[in-house]
Amino acid sequence: MRVLVTGGAGFIGANTCRALAAHPDIERVIALDDLSTGCEANLAEVDAELVVGSILDRPLLTEVVSTVDAVVHLAALPSVPRSLADPVGNHEANATGTLYVLEACRQAGTYIVAASSSSVYGSVAALPKHEDLPTRPMSPYAASKLATESYTLAYRTSFGVPALALRFFNVYGPYQSAGHAYAAVIPAFVEAALRGEPLPVYGDGKQSRDFTFVGTVAQVLVEAVTRRVVSDTPVNLAYGNRDTLLTLIEKLRPLVEEPIEVRHLPPRVGDVRESQADHTRLRALFPRIQPEPLEAGLAQTVAWYRDRYQAPQVTAVV
């Protein structure tokens, strides 16, 4: 089997490429990435071919998709704050780009699993979040991810494209970028802790998240591809955990082995207060996969970041 990973040089993409390349049924892995947020170094020592280019380049996309049996569509501009700064660019990359990927898959008859986001639930207060809840995006990013999954499911219904739309919940782990304004919470916390700087907490820190280790996510994606798992509805990709940011900080303290201070900042516009997944559909589709516990995933993540700081040729987190 030959697999294309859009956004393959990014955080989740690079981990997915590693897992795909290690699978005995995968003979070729192609990573398509414009390197705007991804990094070529993330694919070092991975048996994957990097094609530098954008999913908005339709001729290139059509050519690459025609050579594979399945597509893992991860390419996107991440983060709520980034989408507030550039809503049009966010829409073009996430919504229009997804449409182009789906059209290439339709023309080639190619299976696709596409990444949506828990942010589509927005201001809906019910917990845990199940897939039949209404969607109320609170940011351009959330709206673009709702468009991603809506187009994916529409192509499945309208054109019979074999497809699966997964709603990711706060994925974390090695190769996740830190050190910039749009960094996700765990890499931002880990980097600050290792530098001996206060951890930036927006609001009171009691907001909750369903953190999912990237290794678990990669397992789900690989199994989706190899078994060609499809669904007529979106599927949460998380396991029903609910940890506050303050709880996360307490679990980091023994791993960092340094004093940790917290700096509270004003709440951010568009941030969701509570997040927790109903994992009933996920468990039914992928019963063999067991998620990595948060403590174990954090230990692997901190170890990876610590290695990066200790490497003499590296002066910043990739």
C-alpha positions as CSV (number, residue, x, y, z in Angstrom):
1,M,0.0,0.0,0.0
2,R,1.1,3.5,-0.8
3,V,0.1,6.4,1.4
4,L,0.2,10.2,1.1
5,V,0.3,12.3,4.3
6,T,-0.5,16.0,3.6
7,G,1.2,18.1,6.2
8,G,3.6,15.2,6.6
9,A,6.5,17.3,7.9
10,G,4.4,18.7,10.7
11,F,4.0,17.5,14.2
12,I,1.2,14.9,13.8
13,G,2.3,14.3,10.2
14,A,5.8,13.3,11.1
15,N,4.7,11.0,13.8
16,T,2.2,9.4,11.4
17,C,4.8,9.0,8.7
18,R,7.0,7.2,11.2
19,A,4.2,4.8,12.1
20,L,3.2,4.2,8.5
21,A,6.8,3.5,7.4
22,A,7.1,1.0,10.2
23,H,4.0,-1.0,9.2
24,P,4.6,-4.1,7.1
25,D,1.7,-3.5,4.7
26,I,2.9,0.0,3.8
27,E,5.5,0.0,0.9
28,R,5.7,3.7,0.3
29,V,5.0,6.9,2.3
30,I,4.9,10.3,0.7
31,A,4.8,13.5,2.8
32,L,3.4,16.6,1.0
33,D,4.2,19.8,2.9
34,D,4.9,23.4,2.0
35,L,7.1,23.7,5.2
36,S,5.1,26.8,6.4
37,T,4.6,25.2,9.8
38,G,6.3,21.8,9.3
39,C,10.0,21.1,9.2
40,E,12.1,18.8,7.0
41,A,14.2,17.8,10.0
42,N,11.0,16.2,11.5
43,L,11.4,13.5,8.9
44,A,15.0,12.7,9.5
45,E,15.7,9.0,9.5
46,V,12.1,8.3,8.3
47,D,11.6,6.1,5.3
48,A,9.3,8.7,3.6
49,E,9.6,10.8,0.5
50,L,9.2,14.5,1.1
51,V,7.4,16.5,-1.7
52,V,7.7,20.2,-1.0
53,G,4.5,21.9,-2.1
54,S,1.1,23.1,-1.2
55,I,-2.3,21.4,-1.2
56,L,-3.5,24.6,-2.9
57,D,-1.3,23.6,-5.9
58,R,-4.0,21.6,-7.7
59,P,-1.8,20.1,-10.5
60,L,0.8,18.9,-8.0
61,L,-1.8,17.6,-5.7
62,T,-3.6,15.7,-8.5
63,E,-0.3,14.2,-9.7
64,V,0.7,13.0,-6.2
65,V,-2.7,11.6,-5.2
66,S,-2.9,9.6,-8.4
67,T,0.2,7.6,-7.3
68,V,-1.2,6.4,-3.9
69,D,-3.8,4.2,-2.5
70,A,-4.8,6.3,0.5
71,V,-4.4,9.9,1.9
72,V,-4.1,11.0,5.5
73,H,-5.1,14.7,5.3
74,L,-3.5,16.6,8.1
75,A,-2.3,19.8,6.2
76,A,-3.8,22.9,7.8
77,L,-2.9,26.2,9.5
78,P,-3.3,25.4,13.1
79,S,-4.4,27.4,16.2
80,V,-7.2,29.7,17.1
81,P,-5.0,32.9,17.6
82,R,-3.5,32.4,14.1
83,S,-7.0,32.2,12.6
84,L,-8.0,35.5,14.3
85,A,-4.9,37.2,12.9
86,D,-5.5,35.9,9.4
87,P,-9.0,34.5,8.9
88,V,-8.8,34.5,5.1
89,G,-5.5,32.6,5.0
90,N,-6.9,30.2,7.5
91,H,-9.9,29.5,5.3
92,E,-7.9,29.0,2.1
93,A,-5.5,26.5,3.7
94,N,-8.0,24.6,5.8
95,A,-11.3,24.7,3.9
96,T,-10.3,25.4,0.3
97,G,-7.3,23.1,0.6
98,T,-9.4,20.3,1.9
99,L,-11.8,20.7,-1.0
100,Y,-8.8,20.4,-3.4
101,V,-7.6,17.2,-1.6
102,L,-11.0,15.7,-1.8
103,E,-11.4,16.5,-5.4
104,A,-8.1,14.8,-6.2
105,C,-9.2,11.7,-4.2
106,R,-12.5,11.7,-6.1
107,Q,-10.8,11.7,-9.4
108,A,-8.4,8.9,-8.4
109,G,-10.8,6.8,-6.4
110,T,-8.5,7.2,-3.3
111,Y,-9.4,6.5,0.3
112,I,-9.0,9.5,2.6
113,V,-9.0,10.1,6.4
114,A,-9.2,13.8,7.2
115,A,-8.5,15.7,10.4
116,S,-11.2,17.8,11.9
117,S,-11.1,19.3,15.4
118,S,-13.0,19.3,18.7
119,S,-13.1,23.1,18.3
120,V,-16.2,22.6,16.1
121,Y,-18.3,22.1,19.3
122,G,-17.4,25.6,20.3
123,S,-19.8,27.0,22.9
124,V,-21.9,23.9,23.3
125,A,-21.8,23.2,27.1
126,A,-22.7,19.5,27.2
127,L,-20.0,17.1,28.4
128,P,-18.7,14.8,27.2
129,K,-18.9,16.0,23.7
130,H,-20.7,13.4,21.5
131,E,-20.8,13.7,17.7
132,D,-24.6,14.3,17.5
133,L,-24.3,17.6,19.4
134,P,-24.8,20.8,17.5
135,T,-21.7,22.6,16.3
136,R,-21.1,26.2,17.3
137,P,-17.6,27.3,16.1
138,M,-16.2,30.2,18.1
139,S,-13.3,31.1,15.8
140,P,-12.4,31.1,12.1
141,Y,-10.1,28.1,12.8
142,A,-13.1,26.1,14.2
143,A,-15.3,27.1,11.3
144,S,-12.6,26.0,8.8
145,K,-12.3,22.6,10.5
146,L,-16.1,22.2,10.5
147,A,-15.8,22.9,6.7
148,T,-13.1,20.2,6.5
149,E,-15.3,17.5,8.0
150,S,-18.4,18.7,6.2
151,Y,-16.8,18.6,2.8
152,T,-15.3,15.2,3.6
153,L,-18.6,13.7,4.6
154,A,-20.4,15.4,1.7
155,Y,-17.9,13.8,-0.8
156,R,-18.6,10.4,0.8
157,T,-22.3,10.9,0.4
158,S,-22.3,12.6,-3.0
159,F,-19.6,10.8,-4.8
160,G,-19.0,7.6,-2.8
161,V,-15.4,8.7,-1.8
162,P,-14.3,6.2,0.9
163,A,-13.7,8.6,3.8
164,L,-13.4,9.1,7.5
165,A,-13.5,12.4,9.3
166,L,-11.9,12.5,12.8
167,R,-12.3,15.2,15.4
168,F,-8.9,15.6,17.1
169,F,-8.8,16.7,20.7
170,N,-5.7,18.5,22.0
171,V,-3.0,16.2,20.5
172,Y,0.5,16.5,22.1
173,G,3.8,14.8,22.0
174,P,7.3,14.8,20.4
175,Y,7.9,17.1,17.4
176,Q,5.2,19.6,18.4
177,S,6.4,23.2,17.9
178,A,7.0,25.5,20.8
179,G,8.5,28.9,21.3
180,H,6.0,31.0,19.2
181,A,2.8,32.9,19.8
182,Y,0.6,30.1,18.4
183,A,2.2,27.2,20.4
184,A,-0.3,24.7,21.9
185,V,-0.4,24.5,25.7
186,I,1.7,21.4,26.4
187,P,4.7,22.4,24.3
188,A,4.4,26.0,25.6
189,F,4.4,24.7,29.2
190,V,7.3,22.2,28.7
191,E,9.5,24.7,26.9
192,A,8.9,27.4,29.6
193,A,9.6,24.9,32.4
194,L,12.8,23.6,30.8
195,R,14.0,27.2,30.4
196,G,13.1,28.0,34.0
197,E,10.5,30.6,32.9
198,P,7.0,31.0,34.3
199,L,4.3,28.9,32.6
200,P,1.8,31.1,30.7
201,V,-1.7,30.3,31.8
202,Y,-4.5,32.2,30.0
203,G,-7.3,32.7,32.5
204,D,-7.7,30.9,35.8
205,G,-6.2,27.6,34.6
206,K,-9.3,25.6,35.4
207,Q,-10.3,25.1,31.8
208,S,-10.2,21.4,30.9
209,R,-8.9,19.5,27.9
210,D,-9.0,15.9,26.6
211,F,-5.3,15.5,25.9
212,T,-4.4,12.8,23.4
213,F,-0.9,11.5,22.9
214,V,0.3,11.7,19.3
215,G,1.5,8.1,19.3
216,T,-2.1,7.0,20.0
217,V,-3.4,9.3,17.2
218,A,-0.8,7.8,14.8
219,Q,-2.0,4.3,15.7
220,V,-5.6,5.2,14.8
221,L,-4.6,6.8,11.5
222,V,-2.5,3.8,10.5
223,E,-5.3,1.4,11.3
224,A,-7.8,3.6,9.5
225,V,-5.7,3.5,6.4
226,T,-4.8,-0.2,6.4
227,R,-8.4,-1.3,7.1
228,R,-10.0,1.5,5.1
229,V,-12.2,2.5,7.9
230,V,-15.1,4.7,6.8
231,S,-18.0,6.5,8.6
232,D,-21.0,8.5,7.5
233,T,-20.6,10.7,10.6
234,P,-17.7,12.5,12.2
235,V,-15.8,10.5,14.9
236,N,-14.1,12.0,18.0
237,L,-10.4,11.0,18.3
238,A,-9.9,11.2,22.1
239,Y,-10.6,8.9,25.0
240,G,-12.8,10.8,27.4
241,N,-10.2,12.3,29.7
242,R,-10.7,15.7,31.4
243,D,-7.7,17.4,32.9
244,T,-7.5,21.1,33.8
245,L,-4.4,23.2,33.0
246,L,-3.6,23.4,36.7
247,T,-3.8,19.5,36.9
248,L,-1.5,19.3,33.9
249,I,1.0,21.6,35.6
250,E,1.0,19.4,38.7
251,K,1.7,16.3,36.5
252,L,4.6,18.1,34.8
253,R,6.4,19.1,38.1
254,P,8.0,15.7,38.9
255,L,9.0,15.3,35.2
256,V,10.8,18.6,34.8
257,E,12.6,18.3,38.1
258,E,12.8,22.1,38.4
259,P,10.7,24.6,40.3
260,I,7.7,25.7,38.2
261,E,6.1,29.1,38.5
262,V,2.8,30.1,36.8
263,R,2.0,33.5,35.2
264,H,-1.7,34.1,34.7
265,L,-2.7,36.1,31.6
266,P,-6.1,37.4,30.4
267,P,-8.3,34.7,28.8
268,R,-7.9,34.4,25.0
269,V,-10.7,35.2,22.6
270,G,-12.2,32.0,21.0
271,D,-10.8,29.6,23.5
272,V,-13.2,26.8,24.6
273,R,-13.7,26.5,28.4
274,E,-14.4,22.8,28.7
275,S,-13.5,19.9,26.4
276,Q,-14.0,16.1,26.9
277,A,-14.8,13.5,24.2
278,D,-17.4,10.8,24.1
279,H,-15.3,8.0,22.7
280,T,-18.1,5.5,22.0
281,R,-17.8,5.7,18.2
282,L,-14.0,5.6,18.3
283,R,-13.9,2.5,20.5
284,A,-16.4,0.8,18.2
285,L,-14.3,1.5,15.1
286,F,-10.9,0.9,16.7
287,P,-11.4,-1.6,19.6
288,R,-7.8,-2.8,19.7
289,I,-6.2,0.5,20.3
290,Q,-5.4,1.5,23.9
291,P,-4.6,5.1,24.6
292,E,-1.3,6.2,26.2
293,P,-2.0,7.6,29.7
294,L,-1.3,11.3,30.2
295,E,1.6,10.7,32.7
296,A,3.3,8.3,30.3
297,G,2.8,10.6,27.3
298,L,4.1,13.6,29.2
299,A,7.2,11.7,30.2
300,Q,8.0,10.9,26.6
301,T,7.3,14.5,25.5
302,V,9.5,16.1,28.2
303,A,12.3,13.6,27.4
304,W,12.1,14.6,23.7
305,Y,12.2,18.3,24.4
306,R,15.1,17.8,26.9
307,D,17.1,16.0,24.2
308,R,16.5,18.9,21.8
309,Y,17.9,21.4,24.3
310,Q,20.9,19.2,25.1
311,A,21.8,18.7,21.4
312,P,24.8,21.0,20.7
313,Q,23.7,21.9,17.1
314,V,20.2,22.9,18.2
315,T,19.5,26.3,19.6
316,A,15.7,26.3,19.5
317,V,12.9,23.7,19.6
318,V,12.0,22.5,16.1
